[in-house]
Amino acid sequence: MVSIDKDRIRQAIGNAERRTSGEIRVSVSRLFWGDVRKAAEKAFERLGMTATRDRNAVLFFVVPARRKFVVLGDSGIHEKVGQEFWHHIIHTVSEKFKHGDFTGGIVAGIEAVGEDLAKHFPYDAASDTNELPDDVDYGPGN
């Protein structure tokens, strides 16, 4: 079984969300055989990620046992960033995953998302609220 450091991930999410009004979630699927992208899309909906005020949520859906992941962003992000943004995030995570460093890959991806989203969705202490939990999700029933 692959170990994911939930505390490091939660801390990375908190740090990133202090730079941007964007919301970041991580969902880890322990056992999985289906279509990873479809499962990520279902998790995006299940986690309420389309309900953020600015539609600027990002999900890292990770299947460590298969060394697979999907990064999804809501419509507000797609209006602001190009495909290069997503390529950069995927490359950042993939580099760590290749060496079995799943926590490091997720954390590096979160840091990159926070940095890039800060340009388009800057943090405003007076108006920002944490719209989504920072905890790592392990899916329904986990």
C-alpha beads as a LAMMPS data file, in Angstrom:
LAMMPS data file: protein, C-alpha beads

142 atoms
141 bonds

1 atom types
1 bond types

-500.0 500.0 xlo xhi
-500.0 500.0 ylo yhi
-500.0 500.0 zlo zhi

Masses

1 110.0

Atoms # bond

1 1 1 0.000 0.000 0.000
2 1 1 1.284 3.438 -0.955
3 1 1 1.574 5.987 1.822
4 1 1 0.286 9.527 1.377
5 1 1 1.229 12.122 4.008
6 1 1 -2.158 13.757 4.642
7 1 1 -0.690 16.399 6.952
8 1 1 1.868 17.579 4.378
9 1 1 -0.837 17.767 1.731
10 1 1 -3.247 19.641 3.996
11 1 1 -0.470 22.102 4.872
12 1 1 0.391 22.591 1.177
13 1 1 -3.270 23.290 0.387
14 1 1 -3.485 25.834 3.211
15 1 1 -0.290 27.560 2.054
16 1 1 -1.450 27.678 -1.564
17 1 1 -4.899 28.988 -0.628
18 1 1 -3.273 31.876 1.270
19 1 1 -1.981 33.065 -2.111
20 1 1 -5.132 32.610 -4.182
21 1 1 -8.896 32.637 -3.825
22 1 1 -8.838 29.341 -5.721
23 1 1 -9.837 26.169 -3.910
24 1 1 -7.767 22.988 -4.059
25 1 1 -8.798 19.448 -3.136
26 1 1 -7.019 16.108 -3.249
27 1 1 -8.884 12.829 -3.614
28 1 1 -7.011 9.544 -3.337
29 1 1 -8.471 6.305 -4.622
30 1 1 -6.936 3.331 -2.848
31 1 1 -8.233 0.556 -5.097
32 1 1 -9.306 1.358 -8.585
33 1 1 -9.724 -0.392 -11.947
34 1 1 -11.949 1.860 -14.053
35 1 1 -11.489 4.988 -16.142
36 1 1 -9.473 7.405 -14.005
37 1 1 -10.732 10.550 -15.758
38 1 1 -14.406 9.571 -15.357
39 1 1 -13.817 8.773 -11.697
40 1 1 -12.115 12.157 -11.255
41 1 1 -15.076 13.927 -12.853
42 1 1 -17.459 12.121 -10.487
43 1 1 -15.286 13.042 -7.501
44 1 1 -15.247 16.686 -8.670
45 1 1 -19.051 16.724 -8.534
46 1 1 -19.300 14.678 -5.321
47 1 1 -16.924 17.034 -3.510
48 1 1 -18.985 20.108 -4.474
49 1 1 -16.177 21.642 -6.461
50 1 1 -18.488 23.313 -8.958
51 1 1 -20.091 25.324 -6.152
52 1 1 -17.257 27.805 -5.508
53 1 1 -18.104 31.470 -5.958
54 1 1 -15.602 32.059 -8.774
55 1 1 -15.724 28.516 -10.191
56 1 1 -11.990 28.304 -9.492
57 1 1 -11.542 24.922 -7.848
58 1 1 -8.842 22.392 -8.775
59 1 1 -8.945 18.686 -7.986
60 1 1 -5.975 16.337 -7.863
61 1 1 -7.450 12.842 -8.247
62 1 1 -4.772 10.273 -7.504
63 1 1 -4.640 6.493 -7.896
64 1 1 -1.241 5.657 -6.371
65 1 1 -1.528 1.891 -6.907
66 1 1 -1.722 2.528 -10.660
67 1 1 0.621 5.564 -10.632
68 1 1 -2.137 7.554 -12.311
69 1 1 -3.634 10.938 -11.602
70 1 1 -5.928 13.524 -13.137
71 1 1 -5.955 17.253 -12.449
72 1 1 -9.290 18.945 -13.095
73 1 1 -10.207 22.613 -12.907
74 1 1 -13.562 24.333 -12.948
75 1 1 -14.846 26.645 -15.688
76 1 1 -13.587 29.863 -14.066
77 1 1 -10.026 28.638 -14.335
78 1 1 -10.413 27.495 -17.947
79 1 1 -11.532 31.036 -18.852
80 1 1 -8.241 32.437 -17.511
81 1 1 -5.500 29.895 -18.203
82 1 1 -4.361 28.072 -21.295
83 1 1 -3.385 24.478 -21.898
84 1 1 0.215 25.288 -20.949
85 1 1 -0.950 25.788 -17.353
86 1 1 -2.260 22.204 -17.218
87 1 1 0.815 20.769 -18.958
88 1 1 3.026 22.475 -16.364
89 1 1 1.020 21.054 -13.453
90 1 1 0.950 17.540 -14.925
91 1 1 4.694 17.608 -15.630
92 1 1 5.417 18.826 -12.088
93 1 1 3.427 15.992 -10.497
94 1 1 4.661 13.334 -12.945
95 1 1 8.319 14.003 -12.208
96 1 1 7.848 13.000 -8.551
97 1 1 5.437 10.133 -9.293
98 1 1 8.031 8.505 -11.573
99 1 1 10.194 7.973 -8.510
100 1 1 7.359 6.780 -6.279
101 1 1 7.155 10.088 -4.377
102 1 1 3.381 10.499 -4.396
103 1 1 3.169 12.963 -1.530
104 1 1 5.976 15.040 -3.049
105 1 1 4.262 15.035 -6.433
106 1 1 0.929 16.124 -5.018
107 1 1 2.566 18.824 -2.873
108 1 1 4.607 20.124 -5.832
109 1 1 1.436 20.205 -7.962
110 1 1 -0.486 22.079 -5.256
111 1 1 2.343 24.615 -4.921
112 1 1 2.409 25.164 -8.696
113 1 1 -1.387 25.576 -8.839
114 1 1 -1.307 28.076 -5.968
115 1 1 1.447 30.089 -7.626
116 1 1 -0.233 30.163 -11.029
117 1 1 -3.763 30.807 -9.742
118 1 1 -2.525 33.716 -7.607
119 1 1 -1.978 35.617 -10.875
120 1 1 -5.604 35.217 -11.951
121 1 1 -7.399 34.749 -8.632
122 1 1 -5.409 36.680 -6.023
123 1 1 -6.054 36.158 -2.328
124 1 1 -7.970 38.917 -0.541
125 1 1 -7.925 38.489 3.235
126 1 1 -10.973 40.725 3.638
127 1 1 -13.256 38.711 1.379
128 1 1 -11.775 35.232 1.016
129 1 1 -13.413 32.278 2.692
130 1 1 -12.254 28.682 2.651
131 1 1 -15.108 27.284 0.569
132 1 1 -13.935 23.653 0.517
133 1 1 -12.233 21.480 3.146
134 1 1 -8.465 21.071 2.919
135 1 1 -8.556 17.433 4.070
136 1 1 -7.533 14.624 1.761
137 1 1 -10.603 12.774 0.482
138 1 1 -10.505 8.984 0.250
139 1 1 -13.817 8.610 -1.555
140 1 1 -17.185 7.387 -0.388
141 1 1 -17.027 4.787 2.317
142 1 1 -13.322 5.308 3.101

Bonds

1 1 1 2
2 1 2 3
3 1 3 4
4 1 4 5
5 1 5 6
6 1 6 7
7 1 7 8
8 1 8 9
9 1 9 10
10 1 10 11
11 1 11 12
12 1 12 13
13 1 13 14
14 1 14 15
15 1 15 16
16 1 16 17
17 1 17 18
18 1 18 19
19 1 19 20
20 1 20 21
21 1 21 22
22 1 22 23
23 1 23 24
24 1 24 25
25 1 25 26
26 1 26 27
27 1 27 28
28 1 28 29
29 1 29 30
30 1 30 31
31 1 31 32
32 1 32 33
33 1 33 34
34 1 34 35
35 1 35 36
36 1 36 37
37 1 37 38
38 1 38 39
39 1 39 40
40 1 40 41
41 1 41 42
42 1 42 43
43 1 43 44
44 1 44 45
45 1 45 46
46 1 46 47
47 1 47 48
48 1 48 49
49 1 49 50
50 1 50 51
51 1 51 52
52 1 52 53
53 1 53 54
54 1 54 55
55 1 55 56
56 1 56 57
57 1 57 58
58 1 58 59
59 1 59 60
60 1 60 61
61 1 61 62
62 1 62 63
63 1 63 64
64 1 64 65
65 1 65 66
66 1 66 67
67 1 67 68
68 1 68 69
69 1 69 70
70 1 70 71
71 1 71 72
72 1 72 73
73 1 73 74
74 1 74 75
75 1 75 76
76 1 76 77
77 1 77 78
78 1 78 79
79 1 79 80
80 1 80 81
81 1 81 82
82 1 82 83
83 1 83 84
84 1 84 85
85 1 85 86
86 1 86 87
87 1 87 88
88 1 88 89
89 1 89 90
90 1 90 91
91 1 91 92
92 1 92 93
93 1 93 94
94 1 94 95
95 1 95 96
96 1 96 97
97 1 97 98
98 1 98 99
99 1 99 100
100 1 100 101
101 1 101 102
102 1 102 103
103 1 103 104
104 1 104 105
105 1 105 106
106 1 106 107
107 1 107 108
108 1 108 109
109 1 109 110
110 1 110 111
111 1 111 112
112 1 112 113
113 1 113 114
114 1 114 115
115 1 115 116
116 1 116 117
117 1 117 118
118 1 118 119
119 1 119 120
120 1 120 121
121 1 121 122
122 1 122 123
123 1 123 124
124 1 124 125
125 1 125 126
126 1 126 127
127 1 127 128
128 1 128 129
129 1 129 130
130 1 130 131
131 1 131 132
132 1 132 133
133 1 133 134
134 1 134 135
135 1 135 136
136 1 136 137
137 1 137 138
138 1 138 139
139 1 139 140
140 1 140 141
141 1 141 142
